[in-house]
C-alpha cells in the first residue's frame, strides 16, 4: 500500500506542538489549523487499485468534516439552537419535506432549544431517518470559555436529550463551527465526535433567495460532502429550496445518508 502525496503535503509533518490538530478526512488522518475551513485531502493511503479507502472508522478524537471522496454519498445536516439571551423557532416544513422525500438527515440540537421545543424534539427522535447530535446548551463561542464550561455545555445538552427522548448521542457540532484542539479533546472526553462540514449552505443569509440557495448547494456539492443548514427558522429560504436541492442532487447520482453512515460510525451511546 503506497502513499499518494497531494497538495499542501508539508502540513502533514506538523505536530500538535505547532497548534495544529488532527482531523478526519474520510477515514484518513490529517492536520489543519483551527482557524481554517475544512481543507481538501493532505495525504492518503492508496489501495492497490488506486482507490482511497479508510481502514477503520475515525477515532473519537478526530474531526469529521466530510466523508470519502470516491463515493456519491452526502449528508444533509441541520442545526437548531437558542442562545442564552434569545429563543428560536422550528421549521416544521423541513421535517415534512425530508420525510416525504425519504431523505435521511443528521440534526444537531441545542439543549436550551430542546427545552423550548420538547414536543418537536421527541418527534424528531422518533423518526428512523434522523439521527440527533449535540449542539451545546446555549450556543456559546467554545474557544473563548473555560474547560469546565465546555464540559457543562455538552453534558447538560446530553441530559436534556436523554430526559426527553431516552437517547444519547455520539456526535457534536460546535456553535459557529469554531473549534480548536482543546474543544475537540474535551468533546472526546465526553464521548462525542466533533462534526464540522465542507459545504456551508449560506441559508442564514437573508440575501440568499430560494433559487440562489439551491444553485449554490447543487453547484458546490462533492462526493462525501456534509452540508449544513438550519431548522430553527434561521434558514430564511431553506424549506423552499430543499425539494429542488434534493431532486437535483439525486439526479446527479448522489445518495443521502446520515453522518454516521457516511463515516461508518457505530453509536453505542444510543443503545
HUHU-V311962 format. One record per helix or strand of 2 or more residues. SS is the DSSP state (H for helix, E for strand). FROM is the first residue (numbers start at 0). LEN is the number of residues. If there is no record, write none. Layout:
ss=SS from=FROM len=LEN
ss=SS from=FROM len=LEN
//
This chain:
ss=E from=1 len=4
ss=H from=8 len=5
ss=H from=15 len=3
ss=E from=19 len=6
ss=E from=27 len=6
ss=E from=42 len=4
ss=E from=62 len=2
ss=E from=72 len=8
ss=H from=91 len=9
ss=E from=104 len=5
ss=H from=110 len=6
ss=H from=117 len=9
ss=E from=129 len=5
ss=H from=141 len=3
ss=H from=146 len=19
ss=E from=170 len=2
ss=H from=174 len=3
ss=H from=180 len=9
ss=E from=192 len=3
ss=E from=198 len=2
ss=H from=209 len=11
ss=E from=225 len=5
ss=H from=237 len=14
ss=E from=254 len=2
ss=H from=258 len=4
ss=H from=267 len=3
//
